Amino acid sequence: MKDPWRLNVANFKRLIMRSSQKAYERMKAFRENIKGKQQYLAMYSSIFGGITTDPAVMIIPMDDHMVHRGHGVFDTAAIMDGYLYELDQHLDRFLNSASRSKIDLPFDRESIRRILIQTVSASKCRNGSLRYWLSAGPGDFNLSPSGCHQSVLYAIVIQDMSPAAGAVKSRGVKVITSSIPIKHPKFAITKSVNYLPNVLSKMEAEEAGAFAGIWLDDEGFVAEGPNMNVAFVTKEKELIMPHFDKILSGCTAKRVLTLAERLIEKGKLRGIRKKNVTVEEGKKADEMMLLGSGVLVCPVVQWDEKIFGDGKPGDITEDLLNLIVEDMKSSPSIRTSVLY
Ligand SMILES: Cc1ncc(COP(=O)(O)O)c(C=O)c1O
């Protein structure tokens, strides 16, 4: 970005926007100039007590404790064919994260749930994702939240315009062991906005030509990726996954554990177990996969030097992906319909 101060010393007055209309126009132009792959279709903020569909005003205050101190929590839910997938499971985790972060709820659970559904409805989005935050709120720039006026709920509906990404992932991805320190379990089990380690881990992976970094925990066991859980299929056809006590308890991973029972019934899997997984055990496995709302079930074809299944996605991983996609499309107990 050009530095307007250096370039425009003579036109310094241009920097001072004397009307909010001017600020709005510049914000609108800024948004229109961003040729991103995501579109923001609607935003709710309890500060303005309503929903906007204008990306130029999808903004949050600078003095919000979430902005300058990272005192906020968030969660997501996928929107598929006009339904929200696993909304209540994500909402439970969201409220647990808020309670661990000592953020009071601005409204009760039912009201938060209703607002989230209404935001999707206002967006008219039938396939995309809903992301929402609870913040300690604006008030001042101090470390203590005691000056925060009121906790705040924000929500946004995002439509991803990059269909190619899905195709790349279905062919399988490469991962590396992350050298970025993993979060302490107290913080890893909470979905707070403090994602600096996660961002650095993702960047490290991208710099190495990989899709994600895999964290090991303080005892050297396989932990999780920066925004996904990990699972393996052993040579004995057992689906194994790390315990959730030191990592985020993934809604997708938990659902996969349930859906995988169907592969036991079909004789494709012999067992399903949460356990401590060593690196050696993971690298000896037949299949490795990433699990998360963003990737669903994504085959890993390479972890560091180890190649899984001759570099092709494994059968069980593909079966689990099909099961979760089917579940998203048709499972009545776990889908919330949005009235548009
Ligand atoms: C650190 C971390 N682990 C795991 C997950 C997977 O969780 P979910 O399946 O609920 O998206 C996420 C995604 O939000 C994450 O950020």
PDBQT file of the ligand as one rigid body, heavy atoms in Angstrom, charges set to zero:
ROOT
HETATM    1  C1  LIG A 401      -6.971 -25.273  16.322  1.00  0.00    +0.000 C 
HETATM    2  C2  LIG A 401      -8.124 -25.992  15.688  1.00  0.00    +0.000 A 
HETATM    3  N1  LIG A 401      -8.221 -27.335  15.825  1.00  0.00    +0.000 NA
HETATM    4  C3  LIG A 401      -9.236 -28.023  15.274  1.00  0.00    +0.000 A 
HETATM    5  C4  LIG A 401     -10.225 -27.382  14.537  1.00  0.00    +0.000 A 
HETATM    6  C5  LIG A 401     -11.354 -28.181  13.932  1.00  0.00    +0.000 C 
HETATM    7  O1  LIG A 401     -12.582 -27.869  14.559  1.00  0.00    +0.000 OA
HETATM    8  P1  LIG A 401     -13.968 -27.956  13.794  1.00  0.00    +0.000 P 
HETATM    9  O2  LIG A 401     -14.079 -29.323  13.233  1.00  0.00    +0.000 OA
HETATM   10  O3  LIG A 401     -14.977 -27.727  14.858  1.00  0.00    +0.000 OA
HETATM   11  O4  LIG A 401     -13.971 -26.939  12.747  1.00  0.00    +0.000 OA
HETATM   12  C6  LIG A 401     -10.157 -26.001  14.366  1.00  0.00    +0.000 A 
HETATM   13  C7  LIG A 401     -11.172 -25.313  13.579  1.00  0.00    +0.000 C 
HETATM   14  O5  LIG A 401     -11.805 -24.440  13.972  1.00  0.00    +0.000 OA
HETATM   15  C8  LIG A 401      -9.089 -25.280  14.966  1.00  0.00    +0.000 A 
HETATM   16  O6  LIG A 401      -8.997 -23.950  14.840  1.00  0.00    +0.000 OA
ENDROOT
TORSDOF 0
